[in-house]
Amino acid sequence: QVQLVESGGGLVQAGGSLRLSCAASGGTFSSYSMGWFRQAPGKEREFVGRITGGGNTYYTNSVKGRFTISRDNAKNTVYLQMNSLKPEDTAVYYCAAYFTGSWGSWGQGTQVTVSS
């Protein structure tokens, strides 16, 4: 089983930046895709982006050009760099690991609040 722990959330003004980290333990980190999701109050959890084991990245349209996902396989860590933050980016952010055909493991989430 893969355990995931996010960190780096907080309060930031609109236009600012934050970097989230997700540390993984268990499993073979470099072999599976990692994703970031978010859930705003009263809304469904939504996909933000993902990075494959080989480093290819994919993003939802609303964050393209502002968010960057990267990974350090030596540290078993995936990052979400968020720039030009907007109030609508306010949410709890979760990382997840994709293996055996599904997002099989999830972190506990970290709160990101963007003030206007």
C-alpha positions in Angstrom: 0.0 0.0 0.0 1.1 3.5 -0.8 0.9 6.2 1.8 0.8 9.9 0.8 1.2 13.0 2.9 0.7 16.5 1.5 2.1 19.7 2.8 2.6 23.3 1.8 -0.9 24.7 1.9 -1.8 28.0 3.4 -3.3 31.5 2.9 -2.0 33.6 0.0 -3.2 36.7 -1.8 -4.5 36.6 -5.3 -1.6 36.7 -7.7 0.7 34.9 -5.3 2.3 31.5 -5.4 2.4 28.3 -3.3 4.2 25.0 -3.8 2.5 21.9 -2.5 4.5 18.7 -1.8 3.3 15.1 -1.6 5.6 12.6 0.0 5.0 9.0 -0.8 6.0 5.8 1.0 5.5 2.2 0.1 5.3 0.9 -3.4 7.6 1.8 -6.3 7.1 5.5 -6.6 8.9 6.0 -10.0 6.6 3.4 -11.7 3.3 5.1 -11.3 1.5 8.3 -12.2 0.8 10.9 -9.5 -2.1 13.3 -9.6 -3.4 16.4 -8.0 -7.1 17.0 -7.3 -8.9 19.7 -5.4 -12.3 20.1 -3.8 -13.8 23.5 -3.1 -16.6 23.9 -0.5 -19.9 22.6 -1.8 -18.3 21.2 -5.0 -17.2 17.9 -6.4 -13.6 16.9 -6.2 -12.0 17.8 -9.5 -8.9 16.8 -11.4 -6.1 19.4 -11.5 -3.3 17.5 -13.3 -1.1 14.5 -13.3 2.5 13.4 -14.0 3.4 10.0 -15.4 6.3 8.0 -14.1 8.3 9.2 -17.1 7.6 12.9 -16.4 4.8 13.7 -18.9 2.3 16.1 -17.5 -1.4 16.9 -18.2 -3.5 19.7 -16.7 -7.1 20.7 -16.6 -7.7 23.8 -18.7 -8.3 26.2 -15.8 -4.8 25.8 -14.5 -2.8 25.5 -17.7 0.0 28.0 -17.8 -0.3 28.7 -14.0 0.3 25.4 -12.3 3.3 23.0 -12.8 3.6 19.4 -11.6 7.0 17.9 -11.1 8.4 14.9 -9.3 11.6 13.9 -7.7 11.8 10.1 -7.8 14.9 10.0 -5.6 12.8 11.7 -2.9 9.6 9.9 -3.6 7.9 13.3 -3.8 5.6 15.1 -6.3 5.1 18.8 -6.3 2.5 21.2 -7.4 3.8 24.7 -8.1 0.9 27.2 -8.3 1.5 30.6 -9.6 -0.9 33.5 -10.4 -3.4 32.1 -7.9 -7.0 33.2 -8.0 -9.7 33.1 -5.4 -11.4 30.4 -7.3 -8.3 28.2 -6.7 -9.3 28.0 -3.0 -9.9 24.4 -2.1 -8.5 21.4 -0.3 -5.8 19.9 -2.5 -5.2 16.2 -2.6 -2.5 14.1 -4.2 -3.2 10.6 -5.4 -1.3 7.7 -6.8 -2.5 5.8 -9.9 -1.8 2.1 -10.0 -3.6 -1.1 -10.8 -6.0 0.8 -13.0 -7.3 3.4 -10.5 -6.3 6.3 -8.2 -5.7 3.8 -5.5 -4.1 5.9 -2.7 -5.0 9.4 -1.5 -3.4 11.9 0.8 -5.3 13.6 3.6 -5.4 16.9 1.8 -4.0 20.4 2.4 -6.0 23.6 2.5 -5.2 26.4 0.0 -7.0 29.7 0.5 -6.6 32.6 -1.9 -7.8 35.9 -0.8 -8.9 38.6 -3.1 
